[in-house]
Structure formats: C-alpha cells, structure tokens
Amino acid sequence: MLIYPSILEKNTDDLLKRLKALLPFFSYFQIDITDGKFVPNKTVQIEEIATTIERWNNGTIKQKTFEFHLMVDDYVSEIEKLNLITNVVKIKCVLIHIKVLPAVPYPLSSNFQFGLVLNPEDSVADNWDSIKQFDTVQLMTVHPGQQGSPFVPEVLNKIEELHKLGFGGKIILDGAMNDKTLAFVMKQKYLPDAICPGSYFSSDIIHHLELLQRIIDNK
C-alpha cells in the first residue's frame, strides 16, 4: 500500500512551506485544487503553483511526481492549465469528481492518466458504467473541501463493491487518513492501493509516516 501526502493550501506561502517540509520524505504528491464553487473554500490555483515552483528553482522537485485532485466545476479548463505547466511539474494523473462528468464521459485530451473521485454519498453501482472506463478511483472518506473533516467509515464498503464488480485498477482513499483510521482500514477484507494523508503530515512527519508504515507492515 502506497502512502503519499495530499496538499490543500490557500496561498503560495503555505504551499511552499508544505512542499519544503514534505519533499525529503516522498517522491509522489497529490495537490488539491478547489474553485470555491464545487466546494466552499478556494485553494492556491494551478498557475500560482507553477509560478511558485519555477521561482523556487529547486532541482529536487523536478524529480518528483504529482497528481492533481480537481475539486472544481470546470475541470476541462483546469486540465488545459495543467497541460501548460508540464515543463515545470511532472504530472502523472488527474482526478476528477464523478459529479461533474457527463453521463457518458468523453475522451479527455492530454498525456495524463485520469481517475474518478467518488464522494461518500456517490454510489458505486449507480456509476459503474462511468467507473469502469477509468483505471483509478479515489474514494473520499470525508466530505471534501477542508482538511480535518470527520472520517466516514461506510465508504470502505465501496472497495469491496469495486472488487466484486471487477474493477482491477488503483483504489485510493483520501480524507482523515491517520494512524487510527488506517488501523480500522487494515481490518477490512479488501484494502486500498494507496492512502493520502493531509493534515496528519502537518507535523511530526517522520514519526507519523513510521506509524502508518508499521500498521501496514503488521497486517
């Protein structure tokens, strides 16, 4: 099971601070982008992220890989922006919420991989025709938009649903990931392929990472 951080910051100063703290410990990162419409709060935007990283001019960050979690209404425009910053940031995957996709998702044009995001209230069965067209599904274990929201344990049932329907891709859990919730996750019959802690890595990164890894290793 992979562990990598989810980063949700409102301004470039906080973004840079988080990246500097996390960079030594991870090779893969998830950046959350919100527009203030799909969810109430608004994060630092894609253009600002690119400018911040370019000005920082840190050679190490160019060796890292990112995925972008788009909590936005107009995901097409955000994908276009991401296409323009690939010379600054190495992007592997873009995650889009199923709520904003058309009933039959049309092909998305870029060199990225794409994944679907399901909120706690989104049904796997009702959306299976869309889900099976993607290789990655991210299950939100909180109601999204703000770090620190409470864990929704019922979401874990969706991992079993996906497996029973024949989904063979990557399953990610995002939201309220910490040593307590991971211990609960590891008791389930079906496990995710990755977890994305957010605020859990805002302090004691080494200690918290070791705790999570120990829980996984002791399964």
Buried (B, 14 or more C-beta within 10 A) or exposed (E): BEBBBBBBBEEBEBBBEBBEBBBEBBEBBBBBBBBEEBBEEBBBBBEBBBBBBEEEEBEEBEEBBBBBBBBBBEBBEBBEBBBEBEEBBEBEBBBBBBBBBEEEBEEBEEEBBBBBBBBBEBEBEEBBEBBBEBBBBBBBBBBBBBBEBEBBBEBBEBBEBBBEEEBEBBBBBBBBBBBEBBEEBEEEEBBBBBBBBBBBBBEEBEEBBEBBEEBBEEE
